[in-house]
Amino acid sequence: MPHSPSVWFRSKTTFLFVAILAVQAGSADTLSGGFGCVFLDKPDEPNNGLNCDTPSVSSSFGSAAAGKQLTGDARVMSGYTQLSVASSASFSISEIPSTAWSGAFAGFSDSITINSSALDGSSGRLFLSYSLDGTIVTSGAGSSSVEVAISANAGPGFGGLNYWAPYTSSTSGIFRVPQSFTFVFGQPFPLNFCLGGVTGAGIVPSGGSGEGNHHVWTLICAAGSAPTTGSGSASADFALGLLPMIVTDSLGNPVLDAQFTSESGTQYGPGNMVPEGSSFLMLGSGLITLVLLRLAAPGHLFRG
């Protein structure tokens, strides 16, 4: 059944978002979607201006006479392995310091099983990487933070290692998640991915708060905003693509016969790279072609 996004305030100066998204394919482990929000507030007047919708929202709040104005726009597109967010905000705050921002949040959650004829029932290691391409433009007091958050949890006894990375300037490249994720061959485990972009006044990275769950995607990927004064604008437009996954046994040896299945039907691997030391080695010209195609694929979904 569909769920509505909710907003949690940690304090008067920062905020976090949790998106609980519509269930697809008849499984609570399979979720994909996102939402946008525009918010203007004074610390002593909660919810003075708030508009959230999915998959896009555009709003204007306040007035020059009131000493605060905000015009914001947020749009998302979400699918398994592909996420895009675009957010913009223009504000003027001349009296009481206020919170003003626009945010776009996209994510997916899936249940994945990796099989190997010789290793089913034993532990393995999963290595992830993604392409990220985007621009951040600011003027005056405007600021922005775009955040990538990942959680994979193999169940009791293994725990879920979380990955979080903030981007506060234009970025283009392929990024390797530095840690591996432990799983058991032949047993399903959840993977949660989130991309969030926040623009506005006093924007600071969240610090990587977030969690994954087997049944409901509740991964947090939002920045914080501090009440401030001043005028400015900010925009962020980012696209993320999850690259084929890399699988090894518990000792780090590549598992060449790994077979992927998922609740959503998405094929996440096998990848054409194997980890060696602190870097990935590319095997063959076929992989180079694959990476180039990933980077050249339509990514900035909101640009003209």
TORBALO-414571 format. One line per 3 residues: number of its first residue (from 1); their letters; for each residue x, y, z of N, C-alpha, C. Coordinates in steps of 0.05 Angstrom, whole numbers. Example, Ala and Ser with C-alpha at 12.3 -4.5 7.8 and 13.67 -1.06 7.14 Angstrom:
1> AS> 264,-114,156,246,-90,156,264,-66,156 ~ 257,-45,142,273,-21,143,258,1,157
end
This chain:
1> MPH> 17,-23,0,0,0,0,18,25,0 ~ 9,46,-12,26,70,-14,28,83,13 ~ 51,96,17,56,111,41,63,140,34
4> SPS> 58,159,52,64,187,47,91,193,59 ~ 107,211,46,133,219,59,127,234,84 ~ 145,232,103,143,247,128,168,263,133
7> VWF> 166,284,149,188,301,155,194,300,185 ~ 219,294,192,226,293,220,245,316,225 ~ 241,332,247,259,353,254,276,344,278
10> RSK> 302,344,274,320,338,296,321,361,316 ~ 320,386,306,321,409,323,310,432,307 ~ 312,457,317,303,480,302,322,487,280
13> TTF> 346,475,280,366,484,261,373,463,240 ~ 364,438,244,371,417,224,346,400,219 ~ 347,385,197,324,368,190,334,343,177
16> LFV> 317,322,179,322,297,166,297,288,152 ~ 299,274,130,276,263,116,277,233,117 ~ 253,222,119,250,193,115,228,189,94
19> AIL> 235,175,74,215,169,53,207,140,55 ~ 182,134,57,172,106,57,155,104,31 ~ 164,88,13,155,90,-14,135,67,-21
22> AVQ> 121,71,-43,101,52,-51,112,24,-57 ~ 99,4,-48,108,-24,-52,102,-31,-81 ~ 121,-44,-94,117,-53,-122,122,-83,-123
25> AGS> 111,-95,-144,116,-123,-150,106,-141,-128 ~ 88,-132,-111,76,-148,-90,95,-156,-68 ~ 117,-142,-65,137,-150,-45,144,-125,-28
28> ADT> 145,-129,-2,153,-106,15,183,-101,14 ~ 198,-119,1,227,-115,-2,233,-99,-27 ~ 213,-93,-43,218,-81,-69,205,-54,-70
31> LSG> 221,-33,-70,211,-5,-68,228,12,-86 ~ 215,31,-100,230,50,-116,213,75,-120 ~ 224,98,-114,209,123,-117,224,146,-105
34> GFG> 210,168,-100,222,191,-88,201,213,-85 ~ 210,236,-74,193,259,-70,209,284,-68 ~ 195,307,-71,208,333,-69,194,350,-48
37> CVF> 208,368,-35,197,386,-15,208,414,-18 ~ 192,434,-11,201,462,-9,192,472,18 ~ 210,485,33,204,492,61,215,519,68
40> LDK> 199,535,81,207,561,92,196,564,120 ~ 214,571,139,205,571,167,220,592,183 ~ 208,602,204,221,616,225,223,597,249
43> PDE> 245,599,265,248,581,287,224,581,306 ~ 211,604,310,188,606,328,161,602,314 ~ 161,594,288,136,590,274,139,564,257
46> PNN> 136,541,270,140,516,256,120,513,233 ~ 129,500,212,112,494,189,99,519,177 ~ 114,541,177,103,566,166,98,562,136
49> GLN> 115,547,122,111,541,94,124,515,87 ~ 108,495,80,118,468,73,101,456,51 ~ 114,447,30,100,433,9,116,409,0
52> CDT> 106,385,2,119,361,-6,101,346,-26 ~ 113,335,-47,97,320,-66,116,300,-80 ~ 105,283,-95,120,263,-111,108,261,-139
55> PSV> 125,262,-160,154,263,-159,165,291,-162 ~ 148,312,-162,159,339,-165,142,359,-150 ~ 154,382,-143,139,402,-129,152,429,-135
58> SSS> 136,450,-137,145,477,-141,128,496,-124 ~ 141,513,-108,126,530,-89,141,556,-84 ~ 125,576,-77,136,602,-68,122,609,-41
61> FGS> 139,618,-22,129,626,5,139,653,12 ~ 125,666,30,135,691,42,132,715,25 ~ 142,738,34,140,763,20,162,782,30
64> AAA> 168,802,14,188,822,22,179,837,47 ~ 152,842,49,142,856,72,146,840,97 ~ 145,814,95,149,797,118,178,792,125
67> GKQ> 196,801,107,224,798,112,235,771,104 ~ 220,755,90,230,729,82,215,719,57 ~ 229,709,38,218,699,13,233,674,5
70> LTG> 219,655,-7,231,631,-18,215,621,-43 ~ 229,616,-64,218,602,-87,235,577,-92 ~ 222,554,-92,237,529,-95,224,510,-114
73> DAR> 240,492,-125,231,471,-143,247,446,-138 ~ 234,423,-138,248,398,-134,235,376,-151 ~ 252,360,-164,242,339,-182,259,314,-179
76> VMS> 247,291,-181,261,266,-179,253,246,-201 ~ 271,228,-208,264,205,-223,279,181,-211 ~ 265,159,-208,277,137,-193,271,110,-207
79> GYT> 291,93,-208,288,66,-217,310,49,-205 ~ 308,23,-207,329,6,-197,354,10,-213 ~ 376,17,-200,403,23,-210,405,51,-221
82> QLS> 383,67,-225,385,93,-236,369,113,-219 ~ 382,134,-209,369,154,-193,377,182,-203 ~ 357,201,-203,363,228,-211,348,248,-193
85> VAS> 361,269,-185,348,290,-169,356,317,-180 ~ 337,336,-179,342,364,-187,328,382,-167 ~ 343,401,-156,331,419,-136,342,447,-141
88> SAS> 325,467,-137,334,495,-138,319,512,-118 ~ 332,533,-108,320,551,-88,331,579,-92 ~ 313,598,-90,321,627,-90,308,640,-66
91> FSI> 323,653,-49,312,663,-23,322,691,-16 ~ 307,704,1,316,730,12,305,731,41 ~ 323,733,61,315,733,89,328,757,102
94> SEI> 312,777,110,324,802,119,319,808,148 ~ 302,793,162,295,799,190,304,775,208 ~ 285,761,219,292,739,237,305,717,221
97> PST> 327,706,230,340,683,216,319,661,211 ~ 318,651,187,299,631,180,311,608,164 ~ 297,586,164,306,562,149,291,563,122
100> AWS> 306,560,100,294,561,73,309,542,55 ~ 295,522,44,308,502,27,288,489,9 ~ 300,476,-11,285,458,-29,301,432,-31
103> GAF> 287,409,-31,301,384,-31,287,363,-48 ~ 304,347,-62,294,325,-78,307,299,-69 ~ 291,277,-66,302,253,-54,291,229,-70
106> AGF> 310,212,-79,303,188,-95,317,164,-83 ~ 304,141,-85,317,117,-75,303,92,-84 ~ 317,69,-79,305,43,-84,315,24,-63
109> SDS> 298,3,-58,305,-18,-40,297,-44,-53 ~ 315,-64,-52,310,-89,-65,321,-112,-48 ~ 311,-136,-52,321,-160,-39,336,-176,-60
112> ITI> 361,-182,-54,379,-195,-74,389,-222,-63 ~ 391,-241,-81,403,-267,-74,426,-272,-94 ~ 449,-280,-83,472,-287,-100,478,-317,-95
115> NSS> 478,-332,-116,483,-361,-115,510,-368,-127 ~ 522,-389,-117,546,-401,-129,544,-431,-123 ~ 548,-447,-143,545,-476,-140,563,-488,-118
118> ALD> 587,-476,-115,606,-487,-96,605,-472,-69 ~ 591,-450,-67,593,-433,-43,567,-428,-29 ~ 545,-438,-39,519,-433,-26,520,-441,3
121> GSS> 511,-424,21,512,-429,50,536,-417,63 ~ 556,-408,48,580,-396,60,580,-365,56 ~ 597,-352,70,598,-323,69,612,-313,44
124> GRL> 603,-290,34,617,-277,12,619,-247,17 ~ 632,-233,-1,636,-205,1,626,-191,-25 ~ 612,-169,-21,600,-155,-43,613,-127,-45
127> FLS> 622,-120,-69,635,-94,-74,617,-77,-93 ~ 613,-52,-85,595,-35,-101,610,-11,-112 ~ 601,-1,-134,611,24,-145,588,37,-161
130> YSL> 591,63,-166,569,77,-180,581,101,-196 ~ 567,108,-217,574,132,-232,557,155,-221 ~ 569,178,-219,554,202,-210,563,226,-227
133> DGT> 543,239,-237,548,262,-255,528,284,-248 ~ 539,308,-241,520,329,-233,533,356,-230 ~ 517,377,-229,527,404,-226,513,417,-202
136> IVT> 529,433,-188,519,451,-166,527,479,-173 ~ 507,498,-173,512,526,-178,500,542,-155 ~ 516,560,-144,506,577,-122,513,606,-126
139> SGA> 498,624,-114,503,652,-114,496,664,-88 ~ 509,686,-80,503,699,-55,506,680,-31 ~ 486,679,-14,486,662,10,476,634,4
142> GSS> 472,627,-21,461,601,-28,482,579,-24 ~ 472,555,-17,490,532,-13,474,506,-20 ~ 489,484,-22,476,459,-30,493,435,-21
145> SVE> 479,413,-17,493,388,-11,477,365,-25 ~ 492,348,-39,480,324,-52,493,300,-38 ~ 476,281,-30,486,259,-14,478,232,-25
148> VAI> 497,213,-24,492,185,-32,494,168,-7 ~ 473,152,-2,473,134,21,466,106,12 ~ 480,86,24,477,58,17,476,42,42
151> SAN> 458,22,43,458,3,66,452,-25,55 ~ 468,-44,64,464,-72,57,466,-88,82 ~ 447,-105,88,446,-119,113,440,-148,108
154> AGP> 459,-166,115,456,-194,109,440,-209,131 ~ 433,-195,153,417,-208,173,432,-210,200 ~ 420,-223,220,432,-225,247,460,-237,245
157> GFG> 478,-225,260,505,-236,261,524,-222,241 ~ 513,-209,221,530,-196,201,528,-166,203 ~ 505,-155,209,502,-126,211,501,-114,183
160> GLN> 494,-88,182,492,-74,156,512,-51,156 ~ 533,-53,140,552,-32,137,539,-10,120 ~ 540,15,130,529,38,116,550,54,102
163> YWA> 544,64,79,562,82,64,547,108,59 ~ 562,130,63,550,156,59,572,175,48 ~ 564,190,28,583,209,15,569,234,8
166> PYT> 579,258,17,567,283,10,582,296,-14 ~ 568,311,-30,581,325,-53,570,354,-51 ~ 589,373,-49,581,401,-47,590,418,-70
169> SST> 600,405,-91,607,419,-116,602,400,-139 ~ 603,411,-164,598,395,-187,617,371,-188 ~ 606,348,-197,621,323,-195,615,306,-220
172> SGI> 635,291,-230,631,272,-251,652,250,-249 ~ 643,225,-247,663,204,-246,650,178,-236 ~ 667,158,-232,659,132,-221,671,130,-193
175> FRV> 654,122,-174,662,121,-146,659,93,-135 ~ 680,84,-122,680,57,-110,673,60,-80 ~ 654,45,-71,648,43,-42,671,30,-28
178> PQS> 685,43,-9,710,32,1,707,6,17 ~ 685,2,30,682,-23,45,666,-44,29 ~ 670,-69,36,654,-90,25,630,-96,43
181> FTF> 610,-110,31,586,-117,46,585,-148,48 ~ 582,-158,72,582,-187,77,554,-198,72 ~ 552,-221,59,527,-235,54,532,-265,55
184> VFG> 510,-281,52,512,-310,51,502,-319,24 ~ 519,-334,10,511,-344,-16,485,-361,-13 ~ 466,-356,-30,441,-371,-30,420,-359,-12
187> QPF> 426,-338,3,407,-326,22,401,-297,14 ~ 376,-289,13,369,-262,5,378,-241,26 ~ 385,-218,16,392,-195,34,382,-169,21
190> PLN> 376,-149,37,366,-124,26,388,-105,18 ~ 384,-90,-3,401,-68,-11,385,-43,-13 ~ 394,-21,0,381,4,0,399,26,-12
193> FCL> 389,41,-31,404,62,-44,388,88,-43 ~ 402,110,-37,388,136,-36,405,158,-47 ~ 393,176,-62,406,200,-72,389,224,-65
196> GGV> 400,244,-50,385,267,-42,400,293,-49 ~ 386,313,-57,398,339,-63,382,361,-49 ~ 396,378,-33,383,400,-18,396,426,-26
199> TGA> 380,446,-32,391,472,-39,377,494,-23 ~ 391,516,-17,378,537,-2,397,553,15 ~ 388,560,39,403,576,58,415,559,80
202> GIV> 441,563,85,454,549,108,454,519,106 ~ 457,508,82,456,479,78,483,466,86 ~ 481,445,103,505,430,112,500,401,109
205> PSG> 520,384,102,517,355,100,506,343,126 ~ 491,322,123,476,310,146,495,295,165 ~ 517,285,155,535,269,172,531,239,168
208> GSG> 512,231,151,509,203,144,491,187,161 ~ 471,200,173,451,184,189,433,169,170 ~ 428,144,176,411,128,158,410,99,167
211> EGN> 390,84,158,388,56,165,373,41,143 ~ 378,15,141,363,-1,122,346,-21,136 ~ 326,-31,123,307,-50,136,298,-70,115
214> HHV> 294,-95,124,286,-117,105,259,-111,92 ~ 242,-97,106,214,-95,96,206,-67,86 ~ 218,-46,98,210,-19,90,236,-3,86
217> WTL> 237,11,64,260,28,58,258,53,74 ~ 277,58,93,276,82,109,304,95,110 ~ 317,95,87,344,105,86,343,136,84
220> ICA> 358,149,102,358,178,103,381,189,85 ~ 375,209,68,396,220,51,392,250,48 ~ 387,264,70,381,293,69,402,308,83
223> AGS> 407,333,74,426,351,88,411,365,110 ~ 426,382,124,414,399,145,413,428,136 ~ 396,444,150,394,472,143,393,488,169
226> APT> 410,509,171,411,526,195,397,552,190 ~ 381,561,208,368,588,205,389,609,200 ~ 384,627,180,403,647,173,389,671,160
229> TGS> 404,692,155,394,714,139,411,718,114 ~ 401,733,96,416,738,71,399,731,47 ~ 411,735,23,397,729,-2,416,713,-19
232> GSA> 404,696,-36,420,679,-53,404,659,-68 ~ 417,642,-82,404,620,-97,423,597,-99 ~ 412,573,-104,428,549,-108,412,529,-124
235> SAD> 426,514,-140,414,492,-155,432,468,-156 ~ 420,444,-157,435,419,-159,420,401,-178 ~ 434,388,-196,423,369,-215,442,346,-218
238> FAL> 434,322,-207,452,299,-205,438,274,-215 ~ 454,257,-228,444,230,-236,464,209,-227 ~ 454,187,-216,470,165,-205,463,140,-220
241> GLL> 483,124,-227,479,98,-238,495,77,-223 ~ 481,56,-213,495,35,-199,508,17,-219 ~ 534,12,-216,549,-5,-235,546,-35,-227
244> PMI> 552,-53,-245,550,-82,-239,566,-89,-214 ~ 554,-106,-197,566,-112,-171,589,-133,-174 ~ 607,-131,-156,630,-149,-155,627,-169,-132
247> VTD> 632,-194,-136,628,-215,-115,654,-230,-111 ~ 662,-234,-86,684,-251,-79,676,-270,-57 ~ 692,-290,-51,688,-307,-28,697,-292,-3
250> SLG> 696,-304,20,703,-290,45,733,-282,46 ~ 750,-295,29,778,-288,29,785,-268,7 ~ 765,-259,-8,770,-239,-29,776,-250,-56
253> NPV> 773,-277,-60,777,-289,-86,752,-285,-104 ~ 756,-276,-129,732,-271,-146,716,-297,-150 ~ 690,-294,-150,671,-317,-155,660,-313,-183
256> LDA> 671,-328,-202,664,-324,-230,637,-336,-237 ~ 626,-354,-221,601,-367,-228,577,-355,-212 ~ 581,-331,-200,560,-319,-184,536,-313,-201
259> QFT> 512,-320,-191,487,-315,-205,469,-298,-188 ~ 459,-276,-199,443,-256,-185,413,-260,-191 ~ 397,-259,-170,368,-256,-173,358,-235,-154
262> SES> 335,-223,-159,325,-202,-142,295,-201,-142 ~ 283,-190,-121,254,-188,-119,243,-171,-141 ~ 257,-150,-149,247,-132,-170,251,-143,-198
265> GTQ> 268,-164,-201,275,-174,-227,299,-160,-240 ~ 310,-141,-225,334,-126,-236,358,-144,-235 ~ 374,-143,-256,399,-158,-257,422,-140,-248
268> YGP> 433,-145,-225,454,-128,-213,482,-137,-220 ~ 486,-160,-230,513,-170,-236,510,-195,-254 ~ 532,-209,-257,558,-204,-245,573,-181,-259
271> GNM> 592,-169,-244,607,-147,-254,631,-158,-270 ~ 644,-140,-285,667,-147,-301,693,-136,-289 ~ 692,-130,-263,716,-120,-249,720,-138,-225
274> VPE> 745,-141,-217,751,-155,-192,768,-137,-175 ~ 763,-136,-148,779,-119,-131,807,-131,-126 ~ 827,-115,-127,854,-124,-121,868,-103,-104
277> GSS> 875,-108,-80,886,-88,-62,866,-66,-58 ~ 874,-41,-63,856,-19,-58,844,-8,-84 ~ 847,-22,-106,837,-12,-131,823,-34,-146
280> FLM> 808,-27,-167,795,-46,-185,812,-49,-210 ~ 814,-74,-219,827,-79,-244,806,-85,-265 ~ 808,-72,-288,789,-76,-310,799,-99,-327
283> LGS> 781,-117,-333,788,-140,-349,777,-138,-377 ~ 794,-133,-397,785,-134,-424,772,-108,-434 ~ 772,-104,-460,760,-80,-472,730,-80,-469
286> GLI> 717,-103,-464,688,-103,-460,680,-87,-436 ~ 695,-88,-414,689,-72,-391,692,-42,-396 ~ 713,-35,-410,717,-7,-416,694,4,-432
289> TLV> 684,-12,-451,661,-4,-467,637,-1,-448 ~ 633,-19,-430,610,-18,-411,611,7,-395 ~ 634,14,-384,636,38,-367,630,63,-383
292> LLR> 641,65,-407,636,88,-424,606,90,-431 ~ 593,68,-436,565,68,-442,549,78,-418 ~ 557,69,-394,544,78,-370,545,108,-367
295> LAA> 569,119,-372,573,148,-368,559,164,-390 ~ 556,152,-414,544,166,-436,514,164,-436 ~ 503,145,-419,474,141,-419,460,166,-408
298> PGH> 435,171,-416,420,194,-407,420,196,-376 ~ 430,218,-366,431,220,-337,418,245,-326 ~ 424,267,-338,413,292,-328,384,295,-339
301> LFR> 366,283,-326,339,280,-336,323,306,-335 ~ 334,326,-322,318,350,-318,329,374,-334 ~ 349,369,-349,362,391,-364,349,393,-392
304> G> 350,417,-403,340,421,-430,359,412,-451
end
